Amino acid sequence: MMSFENKPTDALIRIAKAGLGFTLVANSKTAEDIHQLANAAAESGAKITFIYKPEPDLSAGQSAQ
């Protein structure tokens, strides 16, 4: 499976404009990036699935001191 998370937004927009869909872990993208990608997909009919992974809870497993 190809990873899209580290690709620049302009490259992802070109993929979406070509009508190709993909799944993107979008935590590192700005709201403007997401907006541009969604518009490109809507215009071409591409399907982009945006996934947001929760940040790890760094306090989990630590005991009170």
C-alpha positions as CSV (number, residue, x, y, z in Angstrom):
1,M,0.0,0.0,0.0
2,M,1.3,3.4,-0.9
3,S,1.7,6.1,1.9
4,F,0.4,9.6,1.2
5,E,1.0,11.3,4.5
6,N,4.4,12.6,3.6
7,K,3.6,13.8,0.1
8,P,3.3,17.5,-0.4
9,T,-0.2,18.9,-0.7
10,D,0.3,20.0,-4.3
11,A,1.2,16.4,-5.3
12,L,-1.9,15.1,-3.5
13,I,-4.1,17.7,-5.3
14,R,-2.7,16.6,-8.7
15,I,-3.6,13.0,-7.8
16,A,-7.1,14.0,-6.7
17,K,-7.6,16.1,-9.9
18,A,-6.7,13.1,-11.9
19,G,-9.7,11.4,-10.4
20,L,-7.7,8.9,-8.2
21,G,-8.9,8.3,-4.7
22,F,-6.8,7.6,-1.6
23,T,-6.9,7.4,2.1
24,L,-4.9,10.1,4.0
25,V,-4.0,10.3,7.7
26,A,-4.6,14.0,7.9
27,N,-3.1,14.9,11.3
28,S,-0.2,16.7,9.7
29,K,-2.3,18.7,7.1
30,T,-3.7,22.2,7.7
31,A,-7.3,23.0,7.4
32,E,-6.5,24.9,4.2
33,D,-4.8,21.7,2.8
34,I,-7.8,19.6,3.6
35,H,-10.1,22.2,2.0
36,Q,-8.0,22.3,-1.2
37,L,-7.9,18.5,-1.3
38,A,-11.6,18.2,-0.8
39,N,-12.4,20.7,-3.5
40,A,-10.1,18.9,-6.0
41,A,-11.7,15.6,-5.2
42,A,-15.2,17.1,-5.6
43,E,-14.4,18.5,-9.0
44,S,-12.9,15.3,-10.3
45,G,-15.1,12.8,-8.6
46,A,-12.2,11.3,-6.7
47,K,-12.8,9.8,-3.2
48,I,-10.5,10.9,-0.4
49,T,-10.9,9.3,3.0
50,F,-9.5,11.6,5.7
51,I,-8.4,9.8,8.9
52,Y,-7.5,11.5,12.1
53,K,-5.5,9.4,14.5
54,P,-5.6,10.4,18.1
55,E,-2.4,11.7,19.6
56,P,-0.8,9.2,22.0
57,D,-1.6,9.8,25.6
58,L,1.8,10.3,27.1
59,S,0.5,10.3,30.6
60,A,-0.9,6.7,30.3
61,G,1.0,4.2,32.4
62,Q,2.7,6.8,34.6
63,S,2.1,6.6,38.3
64,A,1.3,9.6,40.5
65,Q,4.3,10.9,42.3
